[in-house]
Amino acid sequence: MVYALVNIKTGDFEKWKAGFEAAASLRQSYGSKGVRAFRNADKPDEILVLGEYESMEEARQMFASQEFREAVKNAGLSSPPTVTFLDQVSQLPN
């Protein structure tokens, strides 16, 4: 599996959340296996999303797509999110 760590800055969490939820079918069409969203406790306008994808190619295609750019606009973001692609190399013990 491949992961995408997405750093989002938003001034309106509820608008972002509604737009993000509305884009679920977009993520699924590009092989999303699920996402988790985290809010920075010290900066509530900063959201981190960790998404799991079937392949790096599909994940990269989604983040480069016109549909993704439209979803970003619909979520009220003034600038594109920062995306970092991750390969899991190990699962460490607790």
Phi and psi in radians as a Rosetta constraint file:
Dihedral C 1 N 2 CA 2 C 2 CIRCULARHARMONIC -2.105 0.35
Dihedral N 2 CA 2 C 2 N 3 CIRCULARHARMONIC 2.555 0.35
Dihedral C 2 N 3 CA 3 C 3 CIRCULARHARMONIC -2.097 0.35
Dihedral N 3 CA 3 C 3 N 4 CIRCULARHARMONIC 2.626 0.35
Dihedral C 3 N 4 CA 4 C 4 CIRCULARHARMONIC -2.147 0.35
Dihedral N 4 CA 4 C 4 N 5 CIRCULARHARMONIC 2.179 0.35
Dihedral C 4 N 5 CA 5 C 5 CIRCULARHARMONIC -1.794 0.35
Dihedral N 5 CA 5 C 5 N 6 CIRCULARHARMONIC 2.062 0.35
Dihedral C 5 N 6 CA 6 C 6 CIRCULARHARMONIC -2.025 0.35
Dihedral N 6 CA 6 C 6 N 7 CIRCULARHARMONIC 2.143 0.35
Dihedral C 6 N 7 CA 7 C 7 CIRCULARHARMONIC -1.763 0.35
Dihedral N 7 CA 7 C 7 N 8 CIRCULARHARMONIC 2.116 0.35
Dihedral C 7 N 8 CA 8 C 8 CIRCULARHARMONIC -2.151 0.35
Dihedral N 8 CA 8 C 8 N 9 CIRCULARHARMONIC 2.361 0.35
Dihedral C 8 N 9 CA 9 C 9 CIRCULARHARMONIC -1.982 0.35
Dihedral N 9 CA 9 C 9 N 10 CIRCULARHARMONIC 2.135 0.35
Dihedral C 9 N 10 CA 10 C 10 CIRCULARHARMONIC -2.383 0.35
Dihedral N 10 CA 10 C 10 N 11 CIRCULARHARMONIC 2.517 0.35
Dihedral C 10 N 11 CA 11 C 11 CIRCULARHARMONIC -1.593 0.35
Dihedral N 11 CA 11 C 11 N 12 CIRCULARHARMONIC -0.207 0.35
Dihedral C 11 N 12 CA 12 C 12 CIRCULARHARMONIC -2.378 0.35
Dihedral N 12 CA 12 C 12 N 13 CIRCULARHARMONIC 1.631 0.35
Dihedral C 12 N 13 CA 13 C 13 CIRCULARHARMONIC -1.014 0.35
Dihedral N 13 CA 13 C 13 N 14 CIRCULARHARMONIC -0.780 0.35
Dihedral C 13 N 14 CA 14 C 14 CIRCULARHARMONIC -1.118 0.35
Dihedral N 14 CA 14 C 14 N 15 CIRCULARHARMONIC -0.692 0.35
Dihedral C 14 N 15 CA 15 C 15 CIRCULARHARMONIC -1.143 0.35
Dihedral N 15 CA 15 C 15 N 16 CIRCULARHARMONIC -0.758 0.35
Dihedral C 15 N 16 CA 16 C 16 CIRCULARHARMONIC -1.052 0.35
Dihedral N 16 CA 16 C 16 N 17 CIRCULARHARMONIC -0.823 0.35
Dihedral C 16 N 17 CA 17 C 17 CIRCULARHARMONIC -1.039 0.35
Dihedral N 17 CA 17 C 17 N 18 CIRCULARHARMONIC -0.767 0.35
Dihedral C 17 N 18 CA 18 C 18 CIRCULARHARMONIC -1.100 0.35
Dihedral N 18 CA 18 C 18 N 19 CIRCULARHARMONIC -0.756 0.35
Dihedral C 18 N 19 CA 19 C 19 CIRCULARHARMONIC -1.151 0.35
Dihedral N 19 CA 19 C 19 N 20 CIRCULARHARMONIC -0.681 0.35
Dihedral C 19 N 20 CA 20 C 20 CIRCULARHARMONIC -1.122 0.35
Dihedral N 20 CA 20 C 20 N 21 CIRCULARHARMONIC -0.795 0.35
Dihedral C 20 N 21 CA 21 C 21 CIRCULARHARMONIC -1.125 0.35
Dihedral N 21 CA 21 C 21 N 22 CIRCULARHARMONIC -0.620 0.35
Dihedral C 21 N 22 CA 22 C 22 CIRCULARHARMONIC -1.182 0.35
Dihedral N 22 CA 22 C 22 N 23 CIRCULARHARMONIC -0.367 0.35
Dihedral C 22 N 23 CA 23 C 23 CIRCULARHARMONIC -1.615 0.35
Dihedral N 23 CA 23 C 23 N 24 CIRCULARHARMONIC 0.232 0.35
Dihedral C 23 N 24 CA 24 C 24 CIRCULARHARMONIC -1.027 0.35
Dihedral N 24 CA 24 C 24 N 25 CIRCULARHARMONIC -0.734 0.35
Dihedral C 24 N 25 CA 25 C 25 CIRCULARHARMONIC -1.170 0.35
Dihedral N 25 CA 25 C 25 N 26 CIRCULARHARMONIC -0.550 0.35
Dihedral C 25 N 26 CA 26 C 26 CIRCULARHARMONIC -1.095 0.35
Dihedral N 26 CA 26 C 26 N 27 CIRCULARHARMONIC -0.866 0.35
Dihedral C 26 N 27 CA 27 C 27 CIRCULARHARMONIC -1.050 0.35
Dihedral N 27 CA 27 C 27 N 28 CIRCULARHARMONIC -0.766 0.35
Dihedral C 27 N 28 CA 28 C 28 CIRCULARHARMONIC -1.109 0.35
Dihedral N 28 CA 28 C 28 N 29 CIRCULARHARMONIC -0.640 0.35
Dihedral C 28 N 29 CA 29 C 29 CIRCULARHARMONIC -1.178 0.35
Dihedral N 29 CA 29 C 29 N 30 CIRCULARHARMONIC -0.312 0.35
Dihedral C 29 N 30 CA 30 C 30 CIRCULARHARMONIC -1.866 0.35
Dihedral N 30 CA 30 C 30 N 31 CIRCULARHARMONIC 0.372 0.35
Dihedral C 30 N 31 CA 31 C 31 CIRCULARHARMONIC 1.532 0.35
Dihedral N 31 CA 31 C 31 N 32 CIRCULARHARMONIC 0.342 0.35
Dihedral C 31 N 32 CA 32 C 32 CIRCULARHARMONIC -1.128 0.35
Dihedral N 32 CA 32 C 32 N 33 CIRCULARHARMONIC 2.340 0.35
Dihedral C 32 N 33 CA 33 C 33 CIRCULARHARMONIC -1.831 0.35
Dihedral N 33 CA 33 C 33 N 34 CIRCULARHARMONIC 0.020 0.35
Dihedral C 33 N 34 CA 34 C 34 CIRCULARHARMONIC 2.463 0.35
Dihedral N 34 CA 34 C 34 N 35 CIRCULARHARMONIC 2.752 0.35
Dihedral C 34 N 35 CA 35 C 35 CIRCULARHARMONIC -2.414 0.35
Dihedral N 35 CA 35 C 35 N 36 CIRCULARHARMONIC 2.698 0.35
Dihedral C 35 N 36 CA 36 C 36 CIRCULARHARMONIC -2.265 0.35
Dihedral N 36 CA 36 C 36 N 37 CIRCULARHARMONIC 2.396 0.35
Dihedral C 36 N 37 CA 37 C 37 CIRCULARHARMONIC -1.995 0.35
Dihedral N 37 CA 37 C 37 N 38 CIRCULARHARMONIC 2.427 0.35
Dihedral C 37 N 38 CA 38 C 38 CIRCULARHARMONIC -2.250 0.35
Dihedral N 38 CA 38 C 38 N 39 CIRCULARHARMONIC 2.495 0.35
Dihedral C 38 N 39 CA 39 C 39 CIRCULARHARMONIC -1.923 0.35
Dihedral N 39 CA 39 C 39 N 40 CIRCULARHARMONIC 2.306 0.35
Dihedral C 39 N 40 CA 40 C 40 CIRCULARHARMONIC -1.134 0.35
Dihedral N 40 CA 40 C 40 N 41 CIRCULARHARMONIC 2.115 0.35
Dihedral C 40 N 41 CA 41 C 41 CIRCULARHARMONIC -1.106 0.35
Dihedral N 41 CA 41 C 41 N 42 CIRCULARHARMONIC -0.505 0.35
Dihedral C 41 N 42 CA 42 C 42 CIRCULARHARMONIC -1.638 0.35
Dihedral N 42 CA 42 C 42 N 43 CIRCULARHARMONIC -0.321 0.35
Dihedral C 42 N 43 CA 43 C 43 CIRCULARHARMONIC -2.367 0.35
Dihedral N 43 CA 43 C 43 N 44 CIRCULARHARMONIC 1.506 0.35
Dihedral C 43 N 44 CA 44 C 44 CIRCULARHARMONIC -1.113 0.35
Dihedral N 44 CA 44 C 44 N 45 CIRCULARHARMONIC -0.186 0.35
Dihedral C 44 N 45 CA 45 C 45 CIRCULARHARMONIC -1.555 0.35
Dihedral N 45 CA 45 C 45 N 46 CIRCULARHARMONIC 0.023 0.35
Dihedral C 45 N 46 CA 46 C 46 CIRCULARHARMONIC -1.865 0.35
Dihedral N 46 CA 46 C 46 N 47 CIRCULARHARMONIC 2.160 0.35
Dihedral C 46 N 47 CA 47 C 47 CIRCULARHARMONIC -2.058 0.35
Dihedral N 47 CA 47 C 47 N 48 CIRCULARHARMONIC 2.411 0.35
Dihedral C 47 N 48 CA 48 C 48 CIRCULARHARMONIC -2.027 0.35
Dihedral N 48 CA 48 C 48 N 49 CIRCULARHARMONIC 2.263 0.35
Dihedral C 48 N 49 CA 49 C 49 CIRCULARHARMONIC -2.066 0.35
Dihedral N 49 CA 49 C 49 N 50 CIRCULARHARMONIC 2.264 0.35
Dihedral C 49 N 50 CA 50 C 50 CIRCULARHARMONIC -1.938 0.35
Dihedral N 50 CA 50 C 50 N 51 CIRCULARHARMONIC 1.989 0.35
Dihedral C 50 N 51 CA 51 C 51 CIRCULARHARMONIC -1.957 0.35
Dihedral N 51 CA 51 C 51 N 52 CIRCULARHARMONIC 2.501 0.35
Dihedral C 51 N 52 CA 52 C 52 CIRCULARHARMONIC -1.903 0.35
Dihedral N 52 CA 52 C 52 N 53 CIRCULARHARMONIC 2.310 0.35
Dihedral C 52 N 53 CA 53 C 53 CIRCULARHARMONIC -2.244 0.35
Dihedral N 53 CA 53 C 53 N 54 CIRCULARHARMONIC 2.692 0.35
Dihedral C 53 N 54 CA 54 C 54 CIRCULARHARMONIC -1.154 0.35
Dihedral N 54 CA 54 C 54 N 55 CIRCULARHARMONIC -0.656 0.35
Dihedral C 54 N 55 CA 55 C 55 CIRCULARHARMONIC -2.574 0.35
Dihedral N 55 CA 55 C 55 N 56 CIRCULARHARMONIC 2.693 0.35
Dihedral C 55 N 56 CA 56 C 56 CIRCULARHARMONIC -1.093 0.35
Dihedral N 56 CA 56 C 56 N 57 CIRCULARHARMONIC -0.719 0.35
Dihedral C 56 N 57 CA 57 C 57 CIRCULARHARMONIC -1.041 0.35
Dihedral N 57 CA 57 C 57 N 58 CIRCULARHARMONIC -0.819 0.35
Dihedral C 57 N 58 CA 58 C 58 CIRCULARHARMONIC -1.131 0.35
Dihedral N 58 CA 58 C 58 N 59 CIRCULARHARMONIC -0.719 0.35
Dihedral C 58 N 59 CA 59 C 59 CIRCULARHARMONIC -1.095 0.35
Dihedral N 59 CA 59 C 59 N 60 CIRCULARHARMONIC -0.804 0.35
Dihedral C 59 N 60 CA 60 C 60 CIRCULARHARMONIC -1.097 0.35
Dihedral N 60 CA 60 C 60 N 61 CIRCULARHARMONIC -0.696 0.35
Dihedral C 60 N 61 CA 61 C 61 CIRCULARHARMONIC -1.081 0.35
Dihedral N 61 CA 61 C 61 N 62 CIRCULARHARMONIC -0.735 0.35
Dihedral C 61 N 62 CA 62 C 62 CIRCULARHARMONIC -1.090 0.35
Dihedral N 62 CA 62 C 62 N 63 CIRCULARHARMONIC -0.841 0.35
Dihedral C 62 N 63 CA 63 C 63 CIRCULARHARMONIC -1.204 0.35
Dihedral N 63 CA 63 C 63 N 64 CIRCULARHARMONIC -0.309 0.35
Dihedral C 63 N 64 CA 64 C 64 CIRCULARHARMONIC -1.660 0.35
Dihedral N 64 CA 64 C 64 N 65 CIRCULARHARMONIC -0.086 0.35
Dihedral C 64 N 65 CA 65 C 65 CIRCULARHARMONIC -1.369 0.35
Dihedral N 65 CA 65 C 65 N 66 CIRCULARHARMONIC 2.713 0.35
Dihedral C 65 N 66 CA 66 C 66 CIRCULARHARMONIC -1.109 0.35
Dihedral N 66 CA 66 C 66 N 67 CIRCULARHARMONIC -0.632 0.35
Dihedral C 66 N 67 CA 67 C 67 CIRCULARHARMONIC -1.071 0.35
Dihedral N 67 CA 67 C 67 N 68 CIRCULARHARMONIC -0.662 0.35
Dihedral C 67 N 68 CA 68 C 68 CIRCULARHARMONIC -1.157 0.35
Dihedral N 68 CA 68 C 68 N 69 CIRCULARHARMONIC -0.762 0.35
Dihedral C 68 N 69 CA 69 C 69 CIRCULARHARMONIC -1.061 0.35
Dihedral N 69 CA 69 C 69 N 70 CIRCULARHARMONIC -0.678 0.35
Dihedral C 69 N 70 CA 70 C 70 CIRCULARHARMONIC -1.163 0.35
Dihedral N 70 CA 70 C 70 N 71 CIRCULARHARMONIC -0.702 0.35
Dihedral C 70 N 71 CA 71 C 71 CIRCULARHARMONIC -1.098 0.35
Dihedral N 71 CA 71 C 71 N 72 CIRCULARHARMONIC -0.669 0.35
Dihedral C 71 N 72 CA 72 C 72 CIRCULARHARMONIC -1.068 0.35
Dihedral N 72 CA 72 C 72 N 73 CIRCULARHARMONIC -0.784 0.35
Dihedral C 72 N 73 CA 73 C 73 CIRCULARHARMONIC -1.102 0.35
Dihedral N 73 CA 73 C 73 N 74 CIRCULARHARMONIC -0.774 0.35
Dihedral C 73 N 74 CA 74 C 74 CIRCULARHARMONIC -1.124 0.35
Dihedral N 74 CA 74 C 74 N 75 CIRCULARHARMONIC -0.457 0.35
Dihedral C 74 N 75 CA 75 C 75 CIRCULARHARMONIC -1.460 0.35
Dihedral N 75 CA 75 C 75 N 76 CIRCULARHARMONIC -0.015 0.35
Dihedral C 75 N 76 CA 76 C 76 CIRCULARHARMONIC 1.413 0.35
Dihedral N 76 CA 76 C 76 N 77 CIRCULARHARMONIC 0.329 0.35
Dihedral C 76 N 77 CA 77 C 77 CIRCULARHARMONIC -1.421 0.35
Dihedral N 77 CA 77 C 77 N 78 CIRCULARHARMONIC 2.381 0.35
Dihedral C 77 N 78 CA 78 C 78 CIRCULARHARMONIC -1.503 0.35
Dihedral N 78 CA 78 C 78 N 79 CIRCULARHARMONIC -0.345 0.35
Dihedral C 78 N 79 CA 79 C 79 CIRCULARHARMONIC -2.422 0.35
Dihedral N 79 CA 79 C 79 N 80 CIRCULARHARMONIC 2.698 0.35
Dihedral C 79 N 80 CA 80 C 80 CIRCULARHARMONIC -1.148 0.35
Dihedral N 80 CA 80 C 80 N 81 CIRCULARHARMONIC 2.593 0.35
Dihedral C 80 N 81 CA 81 C 81 CIRCULARHARMONIC -1.230 0.35
Dihedral N 81 CA 81 C 81 N 82 CIRCULARHARMONIC 2.808 0.35
Dihedral C 81 N 82 CA 82 C 82 CIRCULARHARMONIC -1.628 0.35
Dihedral N 82 CA 82 C 82 N 83 CIRCULARHARMONIC 2.231 0.35
Dihedral C 82 N 83 CA 83 C 83 CIRCULARHARMONIC -2.049 0.35
Dihedral N 83 CA 83 C 83 N 84 CIRCULARHARMONIC 2.275 0.35
Dihedral C 83 N 84 CA 84 C 84 CIRCULARHARMONIC -2.130 0.35
Dihedral N 84 CA 84 C 84 N 85 CIRCULARHARMONIC 2.202 0.35
Dihedral C 84 N 85 CA 85 C 85 CIRCULARHARMONIC -1.605 0.35
Dihedral N 85 CA 85 C 85 N 86 CIRCULARHARMONIC 2.396 0.35
Dihedral C 85 N 86 CA 86 C 86 CIRCULARHARMONIC -2.234 0.35
Dihedral N 86 CA 86 C 86 N 87 CIRCULARHARMONIC 2.418 0.35
Dihedral C 86 N 87 CA 87 C 87 CIRCULARHARMONIC -1.853 0.35
Dihedral N 87 CA 87 C 87 N 88 CIRCULARHARMONIC 2.250 0.35
Dihedral C 87 N 88 CA 88 C 88 CIRCULARHARMONIC -1.309 0.35
Dihedral N 88 CA 88 C 88 N 89 CIRCULARHARMONIC 2.211 0.35
Dihedral C 88 N 89 CA 89 C 89 CIRCULARHARMONIC -1.854 0.35
Dihedral N 89 CA 89 C 89 N 90 CIRCULARHARMONIC -0.330 0.35
Dihedral C 89 N 90 CA 90 C 90 CIRCULARHARMONIC -2.913 0.35
Dihedral N 90 CA 90 C 90 N 91 CIRCULARHARMONIC 2.652 0.35
Dihedral C 90 N 91 CA 91 C 91 CIRCULARHARMONIC -1.954 0.35
Dihedral N 91 CA 91 C 91 N 92 CIRCULARHARMONIC 1.994 0.35
Dihedral C 91 N 92 CA 92 C 92 CIRCULARHARMONIC -1.537 0.35
Dihedral N 92 CA 92 C 92 N 93 CIRCULARHARMONIC 2.654 0.35
Dihedral C 92 N 93 CA 93 C 93 CIRCULARHARMONIC -1.213 0.35
Dihedral N 93 CA 93 C 93 N 94 CIRCULARHARMONIC 2.734 0.35
